[in-house]
């Protein structure tokens, strides 16, 4: 095992019995084709489900009297790609992603969509290597603080921004796609949101909708509304 993998194991708090699982979780599809190894996509598929299961279980325990609709809103906010990207950046996973030289030069390792996928793949790898309890410990370590900051079920950022703008007779927010980068299987969108004469905000996401939500949320934060 190389030093980078040991460093990442120390960071996530788990020693892999099958190190190949960790390698796969970090391997982008482009690098897998060149090296003739398996990529992270199947582990990402699994990790997405494990993350959802763990978060759903935690929510049921934490909010025993909350209705299903509110639990669903909390769940969606915690398992969305943007949250996975935040965790990936907290772990500095971009330093460990395995890419082709071309993708690395293009900055693919720092794309939000790739980081979110890697984070979910890592959860899948932890589940296969150590079982549900190991995966759960990892999720709780990096997601519980986000849950603690969620005093009430979050509202949809675009809806909240629209209601705020209309209450001040500023008109509807306008969303414009600024750019799209990355390959078809892992695109990155930049979207700008504008309201009347308020300074616009630009944010990115793995889909146009996700970028719009991120832009709306960024404007709400900047205006002191969240």
GUDOVO-699859 format. One line per 10 residues: number of its first residue (from 1); for each residue x, y, z of N, C-alpha, C. Coordinates in nm, 3 decimals. Layout:
NUM> X/Y/Z/X/Y/Z/X/Y/Z  ...
This chain:
1> 0.085/-0.120/0.000/0.000/0.000/0.000/0.088/0.125/0.000  0.055/0.222/-0.087/0.138/0.341/-0.091/0.100/0.438/0.021  0.185/0.539/0.039/0.167/0.632/0.151/0.037/0.712/0.139  -0.005/0.744/0.015/-0.128/0.821/-0.002/-0.249/0.744/0.051  -0.254/0.614/0.022/-0.367/0.534/0.069/-0.365/0.522/0.221  -0.247/0.508/0.279/-0.237/0.502/0.425/-0.283/0.633/0.487  -0.246/0.743/0.423/-0.287/0.874/0.473/-0.439/0.888/0.471  -0.500/0.840/0.363/-0.646/0.849/0.352/-0.713/0.757/0.454  -0.658/0.638/0.474/-0.713/0.547/0.575/-0.710/0.612/0.713  -0.600/0.678/0.745/-0.590/0.748/0.873/-0.696/0.857/0.884
11> -0.719/0.924/0.774/-0.814/1.035/0.773/-0.957/0.987/0.794  -0.993/0.874/0.732/-1.130/0.825/0.744/-1.148/0.731/0.863  -1.036/0.690/0.925/-1.045/0.608/1.046/-1.078/0.463/1.022  -1.030/0.406/0.910/-1.056/0.264/0.883/-0.941/0.204/0.804  -0.894/0.087/0.848/-0.793/0.012/0.775/-0.863/-0.093/0.689  -0.843/-0.084/0.560/-0.911/-0.176/0.469/-0.847/-0.314/0.469  -0.930/-0.416/0.485/-0.882/-0.553/0.467/-0.856/-0.579/0.319  -0.944/-0.525/0.236/-0.930/-0.536/0.090/-0.900/-0.397/0.035  -0.771/-0.366/0.021/-0.730/-0.233/-0.022/-0.779/-0.203/-0.164  -0.803/-0.308/-0.243/-0.852/-0.289/-0.379/-0.985/-0.213/-0.379
21> -1.066/-0.232/-0.277/-1.192/-0.158/-0.267/-1.167/-0.008/-0.256  -1.069/0.029/-0.177/-1.035/0.171/-0.162/-0.982/0.227/-0.294  -0.898/0.150/-0.361/-0.843/0.194/-0.490/-0.956/0.214/-0.591  -1.049/0.121/-0.596/-1.162/0.133/-0.689/-1.246/0.256/-0.658  -1.267/0.284/-0.529/-1.349/0.398/-0.489/-1.288/0.530/-0.534  -1.159/0.531/-0.560/-1.088/0.654/-0.598/-1.060/0.662/-0.748  -1.097/0.559/-0.824/-1.058/0.551/-0.965/-1.168/0.599/-1.058  -1.141/0.707/-1.128/-1.233/0.764/-1.227/-1.241/0.672/-1.348  -1.353/0.674/-1.417/-1.374/0.583/-1.530/-1.268/0.599/-1.638  -1.221/0.721/-1.661/-1.119/0.743/-1.765/-0.989/0.672/-1.730
31> -0.949/0.679/-1.603/-0.826/0.614/-1.559/-0.843/0.463/-1.558  -0.963/0.416/-1.528/-0.988/0.272/-1.524/-0.969/0.210/-1.662  -1.016/0.278/-1.765/-1.003/0.228/-1.902/-0.856/0.216/-1.940  -0.779/0.318/-1.909/-0.637/0.318/-1.946/-0.558/0.212/-1.869  -0.590/0.196/-1.740/-0.513/0.104/-1.656/-0.569/-0.038/-1.657  -0.686/-0.054/-1.716/-0.747/-0.186/-1.719/-0.796/-0.233/-1.584  -0.842/-0.137/-1.500/-0.894/-0.172/-1.368/-1.039/-0.124/-1.357  -1.104/-0.159/-1.248/-1.244/-0.122/-1.229/-1.254/0.019/-1.171  -1.360/0.092/-1.209/-1.376/0.228/-1.159/-1.474/0.232/-1.042  -1.506/0.355/-0.998/-1.586/0.372/-0.876/-1.737/0.367/-0.897
41> -1.784/0.353/-1.020/-1.926/0.376/-1.046/-2.018/0.277/-0.974  -1.983/0.149/-0.969/-2.068/0.053/-0.899/-2.065/0.077/-0.747  -1.949/0.114/-0.696/-1.939/0.146/-0.553/-2.019/0.273/-0.521  -2.019/0.367/-0.613/-2.099/0.489/-0.594/-2.247/0.454/-0.584  -2.293/0.365/-0.672/-2.432/0.319/-0.671/-2.468/0.260/-0.535  -2.380/0.177/-0.482/-2.403/0.115/-0.352/-2.396/0.218/-0.240  -2.294/0.302/-0.244/-2.275/0.401/-0.137/-2.390/0.498/-0.125  -2.451/0.533/-0.237/-2.567/0.622/-0.235/-2.680/0.561/-0.153  -2.702/0.430/-0.170/-2.809/0.361/-0.096/-2.773/0.345/0.051  -2.647/0.315/0.080/-2.605/0.300/0.220/-2.618/0.433/0.293
51> -2.575/0.541/0.229/-2.587/0.673/0.289/-2.733/0.705/0.320  -2.821/0.679/0.224/-2.963/0.706/0.246/-3.020/0.625/0.360  -2.980/0.498/0.370/-3.029/0.412/0.477/-2.984/0.463/0.614  -2.855/0.495/0.625/-2.802/0.541/0.754/-2.868/0.673/0.796  -2.877/0.767/0.703/-2.937/0.896/0.736/-3.085/0.880/0.772  -3.157/0.796/0.699/-3.299/0.773/0.730/-3.314/0.715/0.870  -3.228/0.622/0.907/-3.234/0.561/1.039/-3.204/0.665/1.148  -3.103/0.748/1.125/-3.069/0.853/1.222/-3.185/0.950/1.239  -3.248/0.988/1.128/-3.359/1.084/1.135/-3.477/1.027/1.212  -3.507/0.900/1.192/-3.617/0.837/1.265/-3.591/0.838/1.415
61> -3.465/0.817/1.453/-3.429/0.816/1.595/-3.430/0.957/1.654  -3.381/1.055/1.577/-3.368/1.191/1.628/-3.502/1.266/1.633  -3.592/1.234/1.541/-3.718/1.308/1.531/-3.836/1.210/1.534  -3.862/1.148/1.650/-3.963/1.042/1.658/-4.106/1.088/1.630  -4.134/1.218/1.643/-4.271/1.265/1.622/-4.286/1.348/1.494  -4.179/1.361/1.416/-4.186/1.444/1.296/-4.254/1.367/1.182  -4.342/1.432/1.106/-4.411/1.363/0.996/-4.316/1.323/0.884  -4.360/1.225/0.806/-4.276/1.170/0.698/-4.231/1.277/0.600  -4.319/1.372/0.568/-4.283/1.475/0.472/-4.165/1.559/0.517  -4.162/1.596/0.646/-4.050/1.674/0.699/-3.923/1.591/0.704
71> -3.937/1.463/0.738/-3.819/1.374/0.739/-3.760/1.363/0.599  -3.848/1.356/0.499/-3.802/1.344/0.360/-3.724/1.468/0.317  -3.770/1.586/0.361/-3.699/1.710/0.327/-3.560/1.710/0.390  -3.553/1.669/0.515/-3.422/1.662/0.583/-3.331/1.561/0.512  -3.388/1.445/0.479/-3.310/1.340/0.413/-3.253/1.390/0.281  -3.337/1.451/0.200/-3.292/1.499/0.069/-3.181/1.601/0.081  -3.190/1.688/0.182/-3.086/1.789/0.201/-2.954/1.727/0.243  -2.960/1.619/0.319/-2.839/1.558/0.373/-2.770/1.463/0.275  -2.846/1.402/0.184/-2.786/1.305/0.092/-2.762/1.363/-0.047  -2.799/1.487/-0.070/-2.783/1.545/-0.204/-2.635/1.556/-0.241
81> -2.611/1.569/-0.370/-2.473/1.572/-0.421/-2.392/1.685/-0.359  -2.456/1.799/-0.337/-2.383/1.914/-0.282/-2.327/1.884/-0.143  -2.404/1.811/-0.062/-2.355/1.775/0.072/-2.240/1.676/0.063  -2.253/1.579/-0.028/-2.143/1.483/-0.048/-2.017/1.554/-0.095  -2.033/1.655/-0.179/-1.918/1.732/-0.225/-1.852/1.805/-0.109  -1.933/1.862/-0.019/-1.878/1.930/0.099/-1.793/1.834/0.182  -1.845/1.713/0.204/-1.771/1.614/0.283/-1.642/1.575/0.211  -1.651/1.557/0.079/-1.532/1.522/0.001/-1.425/1.630/0.012  -1.466/1.755/0.009/-1.369/1.865/0.022/-1.312/1.868/0.164  -1.395/1.838/0.262/-1.347/1.834/0.401/-1.239/1.727/0.417
91> -1.255/1.616/0.346/-1.157/1.507/0.350/-1.043/1.528/0.251  -1.053/1.632/0.167/-0.954/1.659/0.062/-0.939/1.538/-0.031  -1.053/1.480/-0.071/-1.049/1.362/-0.157/-0.992/1.392/-0.295  -0.996/1.517/-0.337/-0.942/1.552/-0.469/-0.794/1.516/-0.480  -0.725/1.512/-0.366/-0.581/1.479/-0.366/-0.556/1.331/-0.391  -0.663/1.249/-0.383/-0.646/1.104/-0.394/-0.713/1.044/-0.518  -0.790/1.125/-0.592/-0.862/1.074/-0.708/-0.764/1.028/-0.815  -0.792/0.912/-0.875/-0.706/0.858/-0.981/-0.767/0.893/-1.117  -0.692/0.973/-1.193/-0.740/1.026/-1.320/-0.635/1.004/-1.428  -0.677/1.018/-1.554/-0.580/1.023/-1.663/-0.508/1.157/-1.656
101> -0.389/1.168/-1.713/-0.318/1.297/-1.714/-0.403/1.409/-1.774  -0.478/1.376/-1.880/-0.561/1.478/-1.944/-0.671/1.529/-1.853  -0.741/1.436/-1.786/-0.848/1.475/-1.694/-0.791/1.551/-1.574  -0.674/1.507/-1.528/-0.612/1.576/-1.414/-0.576/1.719/-1.451  -0.522/1.737/-1.571/-0.485/1.870/-1.617/-0.608/1.959/-1.633  -0.720/1.897/-1.671/-0.845/1.972/-1.689/-0.915/2.003/-1.556  -0.858/1.954/-1.446/-0.915/1.982/-1.315/-1.033/1.896/-1.277  -1.045/1.777/-1.340/-1.159/1.690/-1.313/-1.166/1.648/-1.167  -1.051/1.634/-1.103/-1.049/1.588/-0.965/-1.112/1.685/-0.867  -1.129/1.809/-0.909/-1.189/1.909/-0.820/-1.332/1.945/-0.862
111> -1.386/1.873/-0.961/-1.524/1.899/-1.002/-1.620/1.849/-0.894  -1.722/1.927/-0.869/-1.819/1.890/-0.766/-1.882/1.755/-0.794  -1.915/1.729/-0.920/-1.981/1.603/-0.955/-1.890/1.483/-0.927  -1.763/1.495/-0.960/-1.668/1.386/-0.937/-1.647/1.365/-0.788  -1.633/1.472/-0.713/-1.611/1.461/-0.569/-1.730/1.397/-0.499  -1.851/1.434/-0.540/-1.971/1.373/-0.481/-1.974/1.223/-0.509  -1.940/1.185/-0.632/-1.937/1.043/-0.669/-1.833/0.966/-0.588  -1.715/1.025/-0.573/-1.607/0.960/-0.498/-1.648/0.941/-0.352  -1.714/1.041/-0.296/-1.757/1.032/-0.156/-1.854/0.915/-0.137  -1.951/0.903/-0.228/-2.047/0.792/-0.219/-1.978/0.659/-0.244
121> -1.883/0.656/-0.337/-1.809/0.532/-0.363/-1.729/0.489/-0.241  -1.675/0.585/-0.169/-1.600/0.555/-0.048/-1.691/0.491/0.057  -1.812/0.542/0.069/-1.909/0.483/0.163/-1.940/0.339/0.121  -1.957/0.318/-0.010/-1.981/0.182/-0.059/-1.866/0.089/-0.029  -1.744/0.139/-0.045/-1.625/0.058/-0.016/-1.616/0.024/0.132  -1.646/0.121/0.217/-1.645/0.096/0.362/-1.748/-0.009/0.400  -1.864/-0.003/0.337/-1.970/-0.101/0.365/-1.926/-0.242/0.326  -1.868/-0.256/0.208/-1.825/-0.389/0.162/-1.708/-0.442/0.244  -1.621/-0.353/0.288/-1.502/-0.398/0.361/-1.530/-0.425/0.508  -1.613/-0.342/0.570/-1.632/-0.354/0.715/-1.774/-0.373/0.761
131> -1.869/-0.370/0.667/-2.009/-0.388/0.706/-2.078/-0.256/0.734  -2.206/-0.266/0.767/-2.289/-0.147/0.785/-2.240/-0.060/0.901  -2.192/-0.122/1.008/-2.151/-0.043/1.124/-2.033/0.048/1.092  -1.938/-0.002/1.013/-1.822/0.079/0.974/-1.868/0.196/0.886  -1.955/0.166/0.791/-2.008/0.273/0.705/-2.087/0.374/0.787  -2.163/0.324/0.883/-2.243/0.412/0.967/-2.155/0.507/1.049  -2.048/0.455/1.106/-1.957/0.539/1.185/-1.900/0.652/1.101  -1.864/0.621/0.976/-1.811/0.723/0.887/-1.917/0.829/0.857  -2.037/0.785/0.823/-2.145/0.878/0.791/-2.176/0.966/0.911  -2.187/0.906/1.028/-2.219/0.985/1.146/-2.110/1.088/1.176
141> -1.985/1.052/1.153/-1.875/1.144/1.182/-1.885/1.271/1.097  -1.925/1.255/0.971/-1.923/1.370/0.880/-2.060/1.430/0.851  -2.167/1.363/0.890/-2.301/1.415/0.861/-2.376/1.465/0.984  -2.343/1.414/1.103/-2.420/1.453/1.220/-2.409/1.602/1.250  -2.292/1.660/1.228/-2.276/1.804/1.252/-2.367/1.884/1.160  -2.386/1.835/1.040/-2.477/1.901/0.946/-2.622/1.886/0.990  -2.653/1.772/1.047/-2.788/1.751/1.099/-2.814/1.840/1.220  -2.713/1.855/1.306/-2.729/1.938/1.426/-2.760/2.082/1.389  -2.704/2.128/1.276/-2.728/2.265/1.234/-2.862/2.285/1.165  -2.937/2.177/1.148/-3.066/2.181/1.079/-3.177/2.185/1.184
151> -3.204/2.304/1.238/-3.300/2.317/1.347/-3.441/2.279/1.304  -3.475/2.309/1.179/-3.605/2.269/1.126/-3.586/2.220/0.983  -3.682/2.149/0.928/-3.666/2.099/0.791/-3.635/2.213/0.695  -3.528/2.200/0.616/-3.491/2.309/0.525/-3.594/2.328/0.415  -3.609/2.451/0.371/-3.699/2.480/0.261/-3.620/2.481/0.131  -3.688/2.456/0.023/-3.626/2.463/-0.109/-3.572/2.603/-0.132  -3.443/2.614/-0.166/-3.377/2.745/-0.176/-3.439/2.832/-0.284  -3.472/2.775/-0.400/-3.530/2.855/-0.508/-3.667/2.911/-0.467  -3.747/2.828/-0.401/-3.879/2.874/-0.356/-3.865/2.984/-0.252  -3.774/2.964/-0.158/-3.753/3.064/-0.053/-3.705/3.197/-0.110
161> -3.612/3.190/-0.207/-3.561/3.313/-0.268/-3.671/3.384/-0.347  -3.753/3.308/-0.417/-3.862/3.367/-0.494/-3.962/3.437/-0.403  -3.998/3.372/-0.292/-4.093/3.432/-0.199/-4.036/3.560/-0.138  -3.907/3.557/-0.105/-3.843/3.677/-0.049/-3.844/3.792/-0.150  -3.809/3.761/-0.275/-3.805/3.865/-0.379/-3.943/3.923/-0.404  -4.044/3.837/-0.410/-4.179/3.885/-0.436/-4.233/3.967/-0.319  -4.196/3.929/-0.197/-4.245/4.004/-0.080/-4.190/4.146/-0.078  -4.079/4.167/-0.150/-4.018/4.301/-0.158/-4.040/4.366/-0.294  -4.131/4.305/-0.370/-4.169/4.357/-0.502/-4.048/4.376/-0.594  -3.958/4.278/-0.590/-3.836/4.282/-0.671/-3.850/4.201/-0.800
171> -3.962/4.135/-0.817/-3.979/4.050/-0.934/-3.923/3.911/-0.910  -3.934/3.827/-1.011/-3.888/3.689/-0.998/-3.737/3.677/-1.021  -3.671/3.588/-0.949/-3.529/3.562/-0.978/-3.514/3.505/-1.119  -3.405/3.543/-1.186/-3.377/3.492/-1.320/-3.248/3.410/-1.315  -3.256/3.288/-1.369/-3.141/3.197/-1.369/-3.087/3.182/-1.511  -2.957/3.201/-1.525/-2.893/3.193/-1.656/-2.774/3.098/-1.649  -2.768/3.005/-1.744/-2.653/2.915/-1.749/-2.531/2.992/-1.799  -2.426/2.994/-1.719/-2.303/3.066/-1.753/-2.209/2.978/-1.833  -2.195/2.854/-1.790/-2.103/2.763/-1.860/-2.137/2.619/-1.827  -2.087/2.531/-1.912/-2.095/2.387/-1.887/-1.959/2.328/-1.923
181> -1.905/2.249/-1.834/-1.773/2.189/-1.858/-1.777/2.042/-1.820  -1.668/1.973/-1.851/-1.658/1.832/-1.817/-1.720/1.742/-1.922  -1.693/1.612/-1.913/-1.746/1.515/-2.009/-1.896/1.493/-1.987  -1.960/1.426/-2.082/-2.104/1.403/-2.074/-2.144/1.324/-1.950  -2.057/1.231/-1.907/-2.094/1.148/-1.792/-2.071/1.217/-1.658  -2.000/1.331/-1.659/-1.975/1.404/-1.534/-1.971/1.554/-1.561  -2.083/1.612/-1.606/-2.084/1.754/-1.641/-2.081/1.844/-1.517  -2.038/1.966/-1.537/-2.037/2.067/-1.432/-2.101/2.193/-1.489  -2.208/2.240/-1.425/-2.280/2.357/-1.472/-2.252/2.476/-1.381  -2.241/2.594/-1.441/-2.235/2.719/-1.366/-2.358/2.800/-1.402
191> -2.428/2.848/-1.299/-2.552/2.922/-1.320/-2.546/3.053/-1.241  -2.597/3.159/-1.303/-2.603/3.290/-1.237/-2.748/3.322/-1.205  -2.773/3.370/-1.082/-2.907/3.414/-1.044/-2.905/3.566/-1.026  -3.007/3.631/-1.081/-3.018/3.777/-1.075/-3.157/3.816/-1.026  -3.161/3.919/-0.941/-3.287/3.976/-0.894/-3.275/4.127/-0.898  -3.353/4.190/-0.985/-3.356/4.337/-0.994/-3.214/4.393/-0.994  -3.187/4.489/-0.904/-3.056/4.553/-0.903/-2.963/4.495/-0.796  -2.999/4.378/-0.741/-2.913/4.311/-0.644/-2.798/4.244/-0.718  -2.679/4.249/-0.661/-2.562/4.188/-0.725/-2.588/4.039/-0.749  -2.561/3.990/-0.869/-2.587/3.849/-0.900/-2.492/3.755/-0.826
201> -2.528/3.628/-0.825/-2.447/3.524/-0.763/-2.430/3.411/-0.863  -2.310/3.356/-0.870/-2.282/3.242/-0.957/-2.246/3.122/-0.871  -2.302/3.005/-0.905/-2.270/2.882/-0.832/-2.270/2.766/-0.930  -2.214/2.655/-0.888/-2.201/2.539/-0.977/-2.269/2.417/-0.918  -2.294/2.319/-1.006/-2.355/2.193/-0.963/-2.341/2.089/-1.072  -2.373/1.965/-1.037/-2.358/1.855/-1.132/-2.473/1.847/-1.232  -2.575/1.930/-1.214/-2.684/1.944/-1.310/-2.727/2.090/-1.309  -2.803/2.128/-1.411/-2.848/2.268/-1.416/-2.936/2.299/-1.296  -3.023/2.205/-1.261/-3.111/2.226/-1.146/-3.031/2.240/-1.016  -2.930/2.154/-1.000/-2.848/2.161/-0.879/-2.773/2.293/-0.872
211> -2.725/2.341/-0.987/-2.654/2.469/-0.990/-2.748/2.584/-0.956  -2.872/2.577/-1.005/-2.970/2.681/-0.973/-2.999/2.684/-0.823  -3.016/2.565/-0.765/-3.040/2.557/-0.621/-2.921/2.613/-0.542  -2.800/2.579/-0.588/-2.679/2.628/-0.520/-2.669/2.779/-0.529  -2.704/2.835/-0.645/-2.700/2.980/-0.663/-2.802/3.049/-0.574  -2.923/2.992/-0.568/-3.028/3.049/-0.482/-2.985/3.045/-0.336  -2.929/2.933/-0.295/-2.885/2.919/-0.156/-2.772/3.017/-0.124  -2.680/3.034/-0.219/-2.569/3.128/-0.198/-2.620/3.271/-0.183  -2.722/3.308/-0.261/-2.776/3.443/-0.249/-2.849/3.460/-0.116  -2.923/3.358/-0.074/-2.991/3.364/0.056/-2.890/3.383/0.169
221> -2.779/3.311/0.161/-2.675/3.323/0.264/-2.612/3.462/0.262  -2.583/3.511/0.142/-2.519/3.642/0.131/-2.608/3.754/0.183  -2.738/3.739/0.160/-2.832/3.843/0.204/-2.874/3.826/0.349  -2.814/3.727/0.418/-2.843/3.707/0.559/-2.978/3.645/0.587  -3.030/3.569/0.491/-3.163/3.509/0.505/-3.156/3.365/0.554  -3.034/3.313/0.568/-3.016/3.177/0.622/-2.900/3.177/0.720
